[in-house]
Amino acid sequence: MKITSFKNFVEAFKKSVNRTSSTNYCYVGPQTQKPNTDDLADLIRDANLVRGLMMRRTLGTLVRKAFFIIALSLAIASGIDQVSAQDRPIRFWNLTKNTISEFYLAPTGTSRWSANLCKNDKDGRVDFDERLQLRDVSPGNYDARFTDITGRTCTVRNIKIDPGAIISIAEKDLTSCEPH
């Protein structure tokens, strides 16, 4: 008999038990009882059900644990990113074509310009593609004014500065410049 399903397996098992001699039985209970093939089939079916349930539970548990780990990782990563942004200094990135020799900030719409922030740099100026750490600048909206080494003075209005941000000024951002 070809075994293609669980039902065929049980039938084949019953036939093989009935064909064997009484001395070759596999006893389930006391040795005076012949094993009940219906009980054995039920036992096998129940064992398969339990194994299937355990596999589903294990898989469900693994999925829940994986989801929890991913969610926790994302929460930690976003918290770390926010903390590290607040700990980083605010920096200015010079993307103009010239070296900047003077750089000032004022709250937007005012003329209360800061001291020359280029003095925070080692050589006192900010070369092209160099970043300048802006000390004692708090987040907010600012106007920036700078003078480059050619003597050109430019003003850039309403720059939003976030905690730990890198603000950049490129040549395309310059709309209000006065030649030397």
KOLBA-240832 format. One record per atom (N, C-alpha, C): residue in one letter; residue number from 1; atom name; x, y, z. Coordinates in Angstrom, 1 decimal. Each point is the difference from the previous one (the first is absolute). Layout:
res | n | atom | u | v | w
A | NUM | CA | X | Y | Z
...
This chain:
res | n | atom | u | v | w
M | 1 | N | 0.9 | -1.2 | 0.0
M | 1 | CA | -0.9 | 1.2 | 0.0
M | 1 | C | 0.9 | 1.2 | 0.0
K | 2 | N | -0.3 | 1.0 | -0.9
K | 2 | CA | 0.8 | 1.2 | -0.1
K | 2 | C | -0.6 | 1.0 | 1.1
I | 3 | N | 0.9 | 0.6 | 0.7
I | 3 | CA | -0.4 | 0.9 | 1.1
I | 3 | C | 0.1 | 1.4 | -0.5
T | 4 | N | -1.2 | 0.6 | -0.2
T | 4 | CA | 0.0 | 1.4 | -0.5
T | 4 | C | -0.6 | 1.0 | 0.9
S | 5 | N | -0.6 | -0.5 | 1.1
S | 5 | CA | -0.6 | 0.9 | 1.0
S | 5 | C | 0.0 | -0.6 | 1.4
F | 6 | N | -0.4 | 0.7 | 0.9
F | 6 | CA | 0.0 | -0.5 | 1.4
F | 6 | C | -1.0 | -1.1 | 0.1
K | 7 | N | -1.1 | 0.1 | -0.7
K | 7 | CA | -1.0 | -1.1 | 0.1
K | 7 | C | 0.6 | -1.3 | -0.6
N | 8 | N | 0.7 | 0.1 | -1.1
N | 8 | CA | 0.6 | -1.2 | -0.6
N | 8 | C | 1.0 | -0.6 | 1.0
F | 9 | N | 0.8 | 0.9 | 0.7
F | 9 | CA | 1.0 | -0.5 | 0.9
F | 9 | C | -0.7 | -0.8 | 1.1
V | 10 | N | -1.1 | 0.5 | 0.6
V | 10 | CA | -0.7 | -0.7 | 1.1
V | 10 | C | -0.5 | -1.3 | -0.5
E | 11 | N | -0.6 | -0.1 | -1.2
E | 11 | CA | -0.5 | -1.2 | -0.6
E | 11 | C | 1.2 | -1.0 | -0.2
A | 12 | N | 1.1 | 0.5 | -0.5
A | 12 | CA | 1.1 | -0.9 | -0.2
A | 12 | C | 0.5 | -0.5 | 1.4
F | 13 | N | 0.0 | 0.8 | 1.0
F | 13 | CA | 0.5 | -0.4 | 1.3
F | 13 | C | -0.9 | -1.1 | 0.6
K | 14 | N | -1.3 | 0.3 | -0.2
K | 14 | CA | -1.0 | -1.0 | 0.5
K | 14 | C | 0.2 | -1.4 | -0.6
K | 15 | N | 0.2 | 0.0 | -1.4
K | 15 | CA | 0.2 | -1.3 | -0.7
K | 15 | C | 1.3 | -0.7 | 0.5
S | 16 | N | 1.0 | 0.8 | 0.2
S | 16 | CA | 1.3 | -0.6 | 0.4
S | 16 | C | -0.2 | -0.6 | 1.4
V | 17 | N | -0.7 | 0.7 | 0.9
V | 17 | CA | -0.2 | -0.5 | 1.4
V | 17 | C | -0.8 | -1.3 | -0.1
N | 18 | N | -1.1 | 0.0 | -0.8
N | 18 | CA | -0.8 | -1.2 | -0.1
N | 18 | C | 0.7 | -1.2 | -0.6
R | 19 | N | 1.0 | 0.2 | -0.9
R | 19 | CA | 0.7 | -1.1 | -0.6
R | 19 | C | 1.1 | -0.6 | 0.9
T | 20 | N | 0.5 | 0.7 | 1.0
T | 20 | CA | 1.1 | -0.5 | 0.8
T | 20 | C | -0.6 | -1.0 | 1.0
S | 21 | N | 0.9 | -0.9 | 0.5
S | 21 | CA | -0.4 | -1.0 | 1.0
S | 21 | C | -0.2 | 0.7 | 1.3
S | 22 | N | -0.6 | -0.7 | 0.9
S | 22 | CA | -0.3 | 0.6 | 1.3
S | 22 | C | 1.2 | 0.2 | 0.9
T | 23 | N | 1.1 | -0.6 | -0.3
T | 23 | CA | 1.2 | 0.2 | 0.8
T | 23 | C | 0.8 | 1.3 | -0.5
N | 24 | N | -0.3 | 0.5 | -1.1
N | 24 | CA | 0.7 | 1.2 | -0.5
N | 24 | C | -0.7 | 1.3 | 0.2
Y | 25 | N | -1.1 | 0.0 | 0.8
Y | 25 | CA | -0.8 | 1.2 | 0.2
Y | 25 | C | 0.9 | 1.1 | 0.8
C | 26 | N | -0.3 | 1.2 | -0.3
C | 26 | CA | 0.6 | 1.1 | 0.8
C | 26 | C | -1.1 | 0.4 | 1.0
Y | 27 | N | 0.2 | -0.4 | 1.2
Y | 27 | CA | -1.0 | 0.2 | 1.1
Y | 27 | C | 0.1 | 1.4 | 0.5
V | 28 | N | -1.2 | 0.6 | 0.2
V | 28 | CA | -0.2 | 1.3 | 0.6
V | 28 | C | -0.3 | -0.1 | 1.5
G | 29 | N | -0.8 | -1.0 | 0.3
G | 29 | CA | -0.4 | -0.2 | 1.4
G | 29 | C | 0.6 | -1.2 | 0.6
P | 30 | N | -0.7 | -0.6 | 0.9
P | 30 | CA | 0.5 | -1.3 | 0.6
P | 30 | C | 0.2 | -1.0 | -1.1
Q | 31 | N | 0.8 | -1.0 | 0.2
Q | 31 | CA | 0.4 | -0.9 | -1.1
Q | 31 | C | -1.1 | -0.9 | -0.4
T | 32 | N | -1.1 | 0.0 | 0.7
T | 32 | CA | -1.1 | -0.9 | -0.4
T | 32 | C | -0.9 | 0.7 | -1.0
Q | 33 | N | 0.2 | 1.3 | -0.3
Q | 33 | CA | -0.9 | 0.7 | -0.9
Q | 33 | C | 0.6 | 0.2 | -1.3
K | 34 | N | -0.8 | -0.2 | -1.1
K | 34 | CA | 0.5 | 0.3 | -1.3
K | 34 | C | -0.2 | 1.5 | -0.2
P | 35 | N | 1.0 | 0.6 | -0.7
P | 35 | CA | -0.1 | 1.5 | -0.2
P | 35 | C | -1.2 | 0.3 | -0.9
N | 36 | N | -0.6 | 1.1 | 0.4
N | 36 | CA | -1.2 | 0.5 | -0.8
N | 36 | C | 0.6 | 0.9 | -1.1
T | 37 | N | -0.2 | -0.4 | -1.2
T | 37 | CA | 0.5 | 0.8 | -1.1
T | 37 | C | -0.7 | 1.4 | -0.1
D | 38 | N | -1.2 | 0.1 | 0.3
D | 38 | CA | -0.7 | 1.2 | 0.0
D | 38 | C | 0.6 | 1.0 | 1.0
D | 39 | N | 0.3 | -0.5 | 1.2
D | 39 | CA | 0.6 | 0.8 | 1.0
D | 39 | C | 1.4 | 0.5 | -0.5
L | 40 | N | 0.7 | -0.9 | -0.6
L | 40 | CA | 1.4 | 0.3 | -0.5
L | 40 | C | -0.1 | 1.1 | -1.1
A | 41 | N | -1.0 | -0.2 | -0.9
A | 41 | CA | -0.2 | 1.0 | -1.1
A | 41 | C | -0.4 | 1.4 | 0.7
D | 42 | N | -0.8 | 0.0 | 1.0
D | 42 | CA | -0.4 | 1.2 | 0.7
D | 42 | C | 1.2 | 0.6 | 0.6
L | 43 | N | 0.9 | -0.8 | 0.6
L | 43 | CA | 1.2 | 0.5 | 0.7
L | 43 | C | 0.9 | 0.6 | -1.1
I | 44 | N | 0.2 | -0.6 | -1.1
I | 44 | CA | 0.8 | 0.6 | -1.1
I | 44 | C | -0.6 | 1.3 | -0.5
R | 45 | N | -1.3 | 0.0 | -0.2
R | 45 | CA | -0.6 | 1.2 | -0.4
R | 45 | C | 0.1 | 1.1 | 1.0
D | 46 | N | -0.2 | -0.3 | 1.3
D | 46 | CA | 0.2 | 1.0 | 1.0
D | 46 | C | 1.4 | 0.5 | 0.1
A | 47 | N | 1.0 | -0.9 | -0.2
A | 47 | CA | 1.4 | 0.4 | 0.1
A | 47 | C | 0.3 | 1.0 | -1.2
N | 48 | N | -0.6 | -0.3 | -1.2
N | 48 | CA | 0.2 | 0.9 | -1.1
N | 48 | C | -0.6 | 1.3 | 0.3
L | 49 | N | -1.2 | 0.0 | 0.6
L | 49 | CA | -0.7 | 1.3 | 0.3
L | 49 | C | 0.8 | 0.8 | 1.0
V | 50 | N | 0.5 | -0.7 | 1.0
V | 50 | CA | 0.8 | 0.7 | 1.0
V | 50 | C | 1.3 | 0.6 | -0.6
R | 51 | N | 0.7 | -0.8 | -0.9
R | 51 | CA | 1.2 | 0.5 | -0.6
R | 51 | C | -0.4 | 1.2 | -0.9
G | 52 | N | -1.1 | -0.1 | -0.7
G | 52 | CA | -0.4 | 1.2 | -0.8
G | 52 | C | -0.3 | 1.2 | 0.8
L | 53 | N | -0.7 | -0.2 | 1.1
L | 53 | CA | -0.2 | 1.2 | 0.9
L | 53 | C | 1.2 | 0.5 | 0.6
M | 54 | N | 1.0 | -0.8 | 0.4
M | 54 | CA | 1.2 | 0.4 | 0.5
M | 54 | C | 0.8 | 0.8 | -1.0
M | 55 | N | 0.0 | -0.5 | -1.3
M | 55 | CA | 0.7 | 0.7 | -1.1
M | 55 | C | -0.6 | 1.4 | -0.2
R | 56 | N | -1.4 | 0.1 | 0.0
R | 56 | CA | -0.6 | 1.3 | -0.1
R | 56 | C | 0.3 | 0.9 | 1.1
R | 57 | N | -0.1 | -0.5 | 1.2
R | 57 | CA | 0.4 | 0.8 | 1.2
R | 57 | C | 1.4 | 0.5 | -0.1
T | 58 | N | 0.9 | -0.9 | -0.3
T | 58 | CA | 1.4 | 0.4 | -0.1
T | 58 | C | 0.2 | 1.0 | -1.1
L | 59 | N | -0.6 | -0.2 | -1.1
L | 59 | CA | 0.1 | 1.0 | -1.1
L | 59 | C | -0.6 | 1.3 | 0.4
G | 60 | N | -1.2 | 0.0 | 0.6
G | 60 | CA | -0.6 | 1.2 | 0.5
G | 60 | C | 0.8 | 0.7 | 1.0
T | 61 | N | 0.7 | -0.8 | 0.9
T | 61 | CA | 0.8 | 0.6 | 1.0
T | 61 | C | 1.2 | 0.7 | -0.6
L | 62 | N | 0.6 | -0.7 | -1.0
L | 62 | CA | 1.2 | 0.6 | -0.7
L | 62 | C | -0.4 | 1.2 | -0.7
V | 63 | N | -1.1 | 0.1 | -0.7
V | 63 | CA | -0.5 | 1.2 | -0.7
V | 63 | C | -0.2 | 1.1 | 1.0
R | 64 | N | -0.7 | -0.3 | 1.1
R | 64 | CA | -0.2 | 1.1 | 1.0
R | 64 | C | 1.3 | 0.5 | 0.6
K | 65 | N | 1.0 | -0.9 | 0.3
K | 65 | CA | 1.3 | 0.4 | 0.5
K | 65 | C | 0.7 | 0.8 | -1.0
A | 66 | N | 0.0 | -0.4 | -1.3
A | 66 | CA | 0.7 | 0.8 | -1.0
A | 66 | C | -0.6 | 1.4 | -0.2
F | 67 | N | -1.4 | 0.0 | 0.0
F | 67 | CA | -0.7 | 1.3 | -0.1
F | 67 | C | 0.4 | 0.9 | 1.2
F | 68 | N | 0.0 | -0.6 | 1.2
F | 68 | CA | 0.4 | 0.8 | 1.2
F | 68 | C | 1.4 | 0.5 | -0.1
I | 69 | N | 0.9 | -0.8 | -0.4
I | 69 | CA | 1.4 | 0.4 | -0.1
I | 69 | C | 0.2 | 1.1 | -1.1
I | 70 | N | -0.7 | -0.1 | -1.1
I | 70 | CA | 0.1 | 1.1 | -1.0
I | 70 | C | -0.6 | 1.3 | 0.5
A | 71 | N | -1.2 | -0.1 | 0.7
A | 71 | CA | -0.6 | 1.2 | 0.5
A | 71 | C | 0.9 | 0.7 | 1.0
L | 72 | N | 0.5 | -0.9 | 0.9
L | 72 | CA | 0.9 | 0.6 | 1.1
L | 72 | C | 1.3 | 0.6 | -0.7
S | 73 | N | 0.5 | -0.6 | -1.0
S | 73 | CA | 1.2 | 0.5 | -0.6
S | 73 | C | -0.3 | 1.4 | -0.7
L | 74 | N | -1.2 | 0.1 | -0.6
L | 74 | CA | -0.3 | 1.2 | -0.7
L | 74 | C | -0.3 | 1.1 | 1.1
A | 75 | N | -0.6 | -0.3 | 1.1
A | 75 | CA | -0.2 | 1.0 | 1.0
A | 75 | C | 1.3 | 0.5 | 0.6
I | 76 | N | 0.9 | -1.0 | 0.3
I | 76 | CA | 1.3 | 0.4 | 0.5
I | 76 | C | 0.8 | 0.9 | -1.0
A | 77 | N | 0.0 | -0.4 | -1.2
A | 77 | CA | 0.7 | 0.7 | -1.1
A | 77 | C | -0.5 | 1.4 | -0.1
S | 78 | N | -1.3 | 0.2 | 0.0
S | 78 | CA | -0.6 | 1.3 | -0.2
S | 78 | C | 0.3 | 0.9 | 1.3
G | 79 | N | 0.0 | -0.6 | 1.1
G | 79 | CA | 0.4 | 0.7 | 1.3
G | 79 | C | 1.4 | 0.4 | 0.0
I | 80 | N | 0.9 | -0.9 | -0.5
I | 80 | CA | 1.4 | 0.3 | 0.0
I | 80 | C | 0.3 | 1.1 | -1.0
D | 81 | N | -0.7 | 0.0 | -1.2
D | 81 | CA | 0.2 | 1.0 | -1.0
D | 81 | C | -0.4 | 1.4 | 0.5
Q | 82 | N | -1.1 | 0.0 | 0.8
Q | 82 | CA | -0.5 | 1.3 | 0.5
Q | 82 | C | 1.0 | 0.5 | 1.1
V | 83 | N | 0.5 | -0.9 | 0.9
V | 83 | CA | 0.9 | 0.4 | 1.0
V | 83 | C | 1.3 | 0.4 | -0.6
S | 84 | N | 0.5 | -0.7 | -1.0
S | 84 | CA | 1.3 | 0.3 | -0.6
S | 84 | C | -0.1 | 1.3 | -0.8
A | 85 | N | -1.1 | 0.3 | -0.6
A | 85 | CA | -0.2 | 1.3 | -0.7
A | 85 | C | 0.1 | 1.2 | 1.0
Q | 86 | N | -0.5 | -0.2 | 1.1
Q | 86 | CA | 0.0 | 1.1 | 1.0
Q | 86 | C | 1.4 | 0.2 | 0.6
D | 87 | N | 0.8 | -1.1 | 0.0
D | 87 | CA | 1.3 | 0.0 | 0.6
D | 87 | C | 1.1 | 0.6 | -1.0
R | 88 | N | -0.3 | -0.1 | -1.3
R | 88 | CA | 0.9 | 0.4 | -1.0
R | 88 | C | 0.0 | 1.6 | -0.1
P | 89 | N | 1.1 | 0.6 | -0.3
P | 89 | CA | 0.0 | 1.4 | -0.2
P | 89 | C | -0.6 | 0.4 | -1.3
I | 90 | N | -0.6 | 1.2 | 0.0
I | 90 | CA | -0.5 | 0.6 | -1.3
I | 90 | C | 1.2 | 0.4 | -0.8
R | 91 | N | 0.0 | -0.3 | -1.3
R | 91 | CA | 1.1 | 0.3 | -0.9
R | 91 | C | -0.4 | 0.8 | -1.2
F | 92 | N | 0.8 | 0.8 | -0.5
F | 92 | CA | -0.2 | 0.7 | -1.3
F | 92 | C | 0.9 | -0.6 | -1.0
W | 93 | N | -0.5 | -0.3 | -1.2
W | 93 | CA | 0.7 | -0.6 | -1.1
W | 93 | C | 0.1 | 1.0 | -1.2
N | 94 | N | 1.2 | 0.4 | -0.3
N | 94 | CA | 0.2 | 1.0 | -1.0
N | 94 | C | 0.0 | -0.7 | -1.4
L | 95 | N | -1.0 | 0.2 | -0.8
L | 95 | CA | -0.1 | -0.5 | -1.4
L | 95 | C | 0.0 | 1.2 | -1.0
T | 96 | N | 0.5 | 1.1 | 0.5
T | 96 | CA | 0.2 | 1.1 | -1.0
T | 96 | C | 1.3 | -0.2 | -0.7
K | 97 | N | 0.2 | 0.8 | -1.1
K | 97 | CA | 1.3 | -0.2 | -0.7
K | 97 | C | 1.2 | 0.6 | 0.6
N | 98 | N | -0.2 | 0.8 | 1.0
N | 98 | CA | 1.2 | 0.7 | 0.7
N | 98 | C | 0.1 | -0.4 | 1.4
T | 99 | N | 1.2 | 0.3 | 0.6
T | 99 | CA | 0.2 | -0.2 | 1.4
T | 99 | C | -0.6 | 1.1 | 0.7
I | 100 | N | -0.7 | -0.3 | 1.1
I | 100 | CA | -0.7 | 1.0 | 0.8
I | 100 | C | 0.9 | 0.5 | 1.2
S | 101 | N | 0.2 | 1.3 | 0.1
S | 101 | CA | 0.9 | 0.5 | 1.0
S | 101 | C | -0.8 | 0.6 | 1.2
E | 102 | N | -1.3 | 0.3 | -0.2
E | 102 | CA | -0.8 | 0.5 | 1.1
E | 102 | C | -1.4 | -0.6 | -0.1
F | 103 | N | -0.6 | -0.5 | 1.1
F | 103 | CA | -1.3 | -0.6 | 0.0
F | 103 | C | -0.8 | 0.4 | 1.2
Y | 104 | N | -1.2 | 0.5 | -0.2
Y | 104 | CA | -0.8 | 0.5 | 1.1
Y | 104 | C | -1.4 | -0.6 | -0.1
L | 105 | N | -0.7 | -0.1 | 1.2
L | 105 | CA | -1.4 | -0.4 | 0.0
L | 105 | C | -0.8 | 1.0 | 0.9
A | 106 | N | -1.2 | 0.2 | -0.4
A | 106 | CA | -0.9 | 0.8 | 0.8
A | 106 | C | -1.4 | -0.6 | -0.1
P | 107 | N | -0.8 | 0.0 | 1.1
P | 107 | CA | -1.3 | -0.5 | 0.0
P | 107 | C | -0.8 | 0.7 | -1.2
T | 108 | N | -0.8 | -0.8 | -0.7
T | 108 | CA | -0.7 | 0.5 | -1.2
T | 108 | C | -0.7 | 1.3 | 0.2
G | 109 | N | 0.2 | 0.9 | -0.9
G | 109 | CA | -0.6 | 1.3 | 0.1
G | 109 | C | 0.6 | 1.0 | 0.9
T | 110 | N | 1.1 | -0.3 | 0.6
T | 110 | CA | 0.7 | 1.0 | 0.9
T | 110 | C | 1.3 | 0.3 | -0.5
S | 111 | N | 0.6 | 1.0 | 0.6
S | 111 | CA | 1.4 | 0.4 | -0.4
S | 111 | C | 1.0 | -0.3 | 1.2
R | 112 | N | -0.4 | -0.9 | 0.8
R | 112 | CA | 0.9 | -0.4 | 1.2
R | 112 | C | 1.0 | -1.1 | -0.5
W | 113 | N | 1.0 | 0.4 | -0.7
W | 113 | CA | 1.0 | -0.9 | -0.5
W | 113 | C | 0.9 | -0.6 | 1.0
S | 114 | N | 0.3 | -1.2 | -0.1
S | 114 | CA | 0.9 | -0.6 | 1.0
S | 114 | C | 1.4 | 0.4 | -0.3
A | 115 | N | 1.0 | -0.4 | 0.8
A | 115 | CA | 1.4 | 0.2 | -0.2
A | 115 | C | 0.4 | -0.8 | -1.2
N | 116 | N | 1.1 | 0.3 | -0.6
N | 116 | CA | 0.5 | -0.7 | -1.2
N | 116 | C | 0.2 | -1.5 | 0.4
L | 117 | N | -0.8 | -0.9 | -0.6
L | 117 | CA | 0.1 | -1.4 | 0.4
L | 117 | C | 1.1 | -0.7 | -0.7
C | 118 | N | 0.7 | 0.7 | -1.0
C | 118 | CA | 1.2 | -0.7 | -0.6
C | 118 | C | 1.1 | -0.1 | 1.0
K | 119 | N | -0.1 | 0.8 | 1.1
K | 119 | CA | 1.1 | -0.1 | 1.0
K | 119 | C | 0.0 | -1.3 | 0.7
N | 120 | N | -1.1 | -0.8 | -0.1
N | 120 | CA | 0.0 | -1.4 | 0.5
N | 120 | C | 0.8 | -1.0 | -0.7
D | 121 | N | 0.4 | 0.4 | -1.3
D | 121 | CA | 0.9 | -0.9 | -0.8
D | 121 | C | 1.4 | 0.2 | 0.3
K | 122 | N | 0.8 | -1.0 | -0.2
K | 122 | CA | 1.5 | 0.1 | 0.2
K | 122 | C | 0.7 | 1.1 | -0.7
D | 123 | N | -0.3 | 0.1 | -1.3
D | 123 | CA | 0.6 | 1.0 | -0.8
D | 123 | C | -0.8 | 1.3 | -0.1
G | 124 | N | -1.2 | 0.1 | 0.6
G | 124 | CA | -0.8 | 1.2 | 0.1
G | 124 | C | -0.8 | 0.2 | -1.3
R | 125 | N | -0.1 | -1.0 | -0.9
R | 125 | CA | -0.8 | 0.1 | -1.2
R | 125 | C | -0.5 | -1.3 | -0.3
V | 126 | N | -1.1 | 0.0 | -0.9
V | 126 | CA | -0.6 | -1.3 | -0.4
V | 126 | C | 0.2 | -0.2 | -1.5
D | 127 | N | 0.8 | -0.9 | -0.3
D | 127 | CA | 0.3 | -0.3 | -1.5
D | 127 | C | -1.2 | -0.7 | -0.6
F | 128 | N | 0.0 | -0.1 | -1.4
F | 128 | CA | -1.1 | -0.7 | -0.7
F | 128 | C | 0.0 | -1.4 | 0.5
D | 129 | N | -1.2 | -0.6 | 0.2
D | 129 | CA | -0.3 | -1.3 | 0.5
D | 129 | C | 0.5 | -0.3 | 1.4
E | 130 | N | 0.3 | 1.0 | 0.8
E | 130 | CA | 0.4 | -0.2 | 1.4
E | 130 | C | -1.2 | 0.3 | 0.8
R | 131 | N | 0.0 | -0.7 | 1.2
R | 131 | CA | -1.1 | 0.2 | 1.0
R | 131 | C | 0.6 | 0.8 | 1.2
L | 132 | N | -0.8 | 0.9 | 0.4
L | 132 | CA | 0.3 | 0.8 | 1.2
L | 132 | C | -0.9 | -0.3 | 1.1
Q | 133 | N | 0.5 | -0.3 | 1.2
Q | 133 | CA | -0.8 | -0.3 | 1.2
Q | 133 | C | -0.5 | 1.4 | 0.5
L | 134 | N | -1.3 | 0.1 | 0.2
L | 134 | CA | -0.6 | 1.2 | 0.5
L | 134 | C | -0.3 | -0.2 | 1.5
R | 135 | N | 0.9 | 0.6 | 0.8
R | 135 | CA | -0.2 | -0.1 | 1.4
R | 135 | C | -1.0 | 1.1 | 0.5
D | 136 | N | -0.7 | -0.3 | 1.1
D | 136 | CA | -0.9 | 0.9 | 0.6
D | 136 | C | -1.1 | 0.5 | -0.9
V | 137 | N | -0.4 | -0.8 | -1.0
V | 137 | CA | -1.1 | 0.3 | -0.8
V | 137 | C | -1.1 | -1.0 | 0.3
S | 138 | N | -1.2 | 0.5 | 0.4
S | 138 | CA | -1.1 | -0.8 | 0.3
S | 138 | C | -0.9 | -0.2 | -1.2
P | 139 | N | -0.8 | -1.1 | 0.0
P | 139 | CA | -0.9 | -0.2 | -1.2
P | 139 | C | -1.0 | 1.1 | -0.1
G | 140 | N | -0.4 | 0.3 | -1.3
G | 140 | CA | -0.9 | 1.0 | -0.3
G | 140 | C | 0.1 | 0.5 | -1.4
N | 141 | N | -0.6 | 1.1 | -0.4
N | 141 | CA | 0.1 | 0.6 | -1.3
N | 141 | C | 1.0 | 1.2 | 0.0
Y | 142 | N | 0.9 | 0.0 | -0.9
Y | 142 | CA | 1.0 | 1.0 | -0.1
Y | 142 | C | 0.2 | 0.6 | -1.4
D | 143 | N | 0.6 | 1.2 | 0.0
D | 143 | CA | 0.5 | 0.6 | -1.2
D | 143 | C | 1.5 | -0.2 | 0.1
A | 144 | N | 0.7 | -0.3 | -1.1
A | 144 | CA | 1.5 | -0.1 | 0.0
A | 144 | C | 0.6 | 1.1 | -0.9
R | 145 | N | 1.1 | 0.5 | 0.5
R | 145 | CA | 0.7 | 1.0 | -0.9
R | 145 | C | 1.5 | -0.5 | 0.1
F | 146 | N | 0.6 | 0.1 | -1.2
F | 146 | CA | 1.4 | -0.4 | 0.0
F | 146 | C | 0.8 | 0.9 | -1.0
T | 147 | N | 1.3 | 0.0 | 0.1
T | 147 | CA | 0.9 | 0.7 | -0.9
T | 147 | C | 1.0 | -1.1 | -0.4
D | 148 | N | 0.2 | -0.1 | -1.4
D | 148 | CA | 1.0 | -0.9 | -0.4
D | 148 | C | 1.3 | 0.7 | -0.3
I | 149 | N | 1.0 | -0.8 | -0.4
I | 149 | CA | 1.4 | 0.6 | -0.1
I | 149 | C | 0.1 | 1.0 | -1.2
T | 150 | N | -1.0 | 0.0 | -0.9
T | 150 | CA | 0.0 | 1.0 | -1.1
T | 150 | C | -0.6 | 1.3 | 0.5
G | 151 | N | -0.6 | 0.1 | 1.2
G | 151 | CA | -0.6 | 1.2 | 0.6
G | 151 | C | -1.5 | 0.0 | -0.3
R | 152 | N | -0.5 | -0.9 | -0.7
R | 152 | CA | -1.5 | -0.1 | -0.2
R | 152 | C | -0.7 | -0.3 | 1.3
T | 153 | N | -1.1 | 0.8 | 0.3
T | 153 | CA | -0.8 | -0.2 | 1.2
T | 153 | C | -1.4 | -0.5 | -0.4
C | 154 | N | -0.4 | -1.1 | 0.5
C | 154 | CA | -1.3 | -0.6 | -0.3
C | 154 | C | -0.9 | -0.2 | 1.2
T | 155 | N | -1.3 | 0.1 | -0.2
T | 155 | CA | -0.9 | -0.3 | 1.1
T | 155 | C | -1.0 | -1.1 | -0.5
V | 156 | N | -0.2 | -1.0 | 0.8
V | 156 | CA | -1.0 | -1.0 | -0.3
V | 156 | C | -1.0 | 0.0 | 1.1
R | 157 | N | -1.3 | 0.2 | -0.3
R | 157 | CA | -1.0 | 0.2 | 0.9
R | 157 | C | -0.8 | -1.3 | 0.4
N | 158 | N | -0.5 | -0.1 | 1.2
N | 158 | CA | -0.9 | -1.0 | 0.5
N | 158 | C | 0.6 | -1.4 | -0.1
I | 159 | N | 1.1 | -0.3 | 0.6
I | 159 | CA | 0.6 | -1.3 | 0.1
I | 159 | C | -0.5 | -0.7 | 1.2
K | 160 | N | -0.6 | -1.2 | -0.2
K | 160 | CA | -0.5 | -0.7 | 1.2
K | 160 | C | 1.1 | -0.9 | 0.5
I | 161 | N | 0.3 | 0.1 | 1.3
I | 161 | CA | 1.1 | -0.7 | 0.6
I | 161 | C | -0.6 | -1.0 | 1.1
D | 162 | N | 0.1 | -1.3 | -0.2
D | 162 | CA | -0.5 | -1.0 | 0.9
D | 162 | C | 1.2 | -0.4 | 0.9
P | 163 | N | -0.4 | -0.7 | 1.1
P | 163 | CA | 1.1 | -0.5 | 0.9
P | 163 | C | 0.9 | -1.0 | -0.8
G | 164 | N | 1.3 | 0.2 | 0.1
G | 164 | CA | 1.0 | -0.9 | -0.7
G | 164 | C | 0.0 | 0.1 | -1.5
A | 165 | N | -0.6 | 1.0 | -0.5
A | 165 | CA | -0.1 | 0.1 | -1.5
A | 165 | C | 1.3 | 0.5 | -0.6
I | 166 | N | 0.1 | -0.3 | -1.3
I | 166 | CA | 1.0 | 0.5 | -0.8
I | 166 | C | -0.7 | 1.0 | -1.0
I | 167 | N | 0.3 | 1.3 | 0.1
I | 167 | CA | -0.6 | 0.9 | -0.9
I | 167 | C | 1.0 | 0.3 | -1.1
S | 168 | N | -0.5 | 0.0 | -1.2
S | 168 | CA | 0.9 | 0.3 | -1.1
S | 168 | C | -0.5 | 1.2 | -0.8
I | 169 | N | 1.0 | 0.7 | -0.5
I | 169 | CA | -0.3 | 1.1 | -0.9
I | 169 | C | 0.8 | -0.2 | -1.3
A | 170 | N | -0.7 | -0.1 | -1.1
A | 170 | CA | 0.6 | -0.2 | -1.3
A | 170 | C | -0.1 | 1.2 | -0.8
E | 171 | N | 0.7 | 0.1 | -1.1
E | 171 | CA | 0.0 | 1.1 | -0.9
E | 171 | C | -1.4 | 0.3 | -0.5
K | 172 | N | -0.8 | -1.0 | -0.3
K | 172 | CA | -1.4 | 0.2 | -0.5
K | 172 | C | -0.9 | 0.6 | 1.1
D | 173 | N | 0.4 | 0.0 | 1.3
D | 173 | CA | -0.8 | 0.6 | 1.0
D | 173 | C | 0.2 | 1.5 | 0.2
L | 174 | N | 1.0 | 0.5 | -0.7
L | 174 | CA | 0.4 | 1.4 | 0.2
L | 174 | C | -0.8 | 0.9 | -0.9
T | 175 | N | -0.9 | 0.7 | 0.6
T | 175 | CA | -0.9 | 1.0 | -0.8
T | 175 | C | 0.3 | 1.4 | 0.4
S | 176 | N | 0.6 | 0.2 | 1.1
S | 176 | CA | 0.3 | 1.4 | 0.4
S | 176 | C | 1.5 | 0.2 | 0.4
C | 177 | N | 0.7 | 0.3 | -1.1
C | 177 | CA | 1.5 | 0.2 | 0.2
C | 177 | C | 0.4 | 1.4 | -0.4
E | 178 | N | 1.0 | 0.5 | 0.7
E | 178 | CA | 0.6 | 1.3 | -0.4
E | 178 | C | 1.4 | -0.2 | -0.3
P | 179 | N | 0.4 | 0.5 | -1.2
P | 179 | CA | 1.5 | -0.2 | -0.3
P | 179 | C | 0.8 | 0.9 | 0.9
H | 180 | N | 1.3 | -0.3 | 0.0
H | 180 | CA | 0.9 | 0.7 | 0.9
H | 180 | C | 0.2 | 1.4 | -0.3
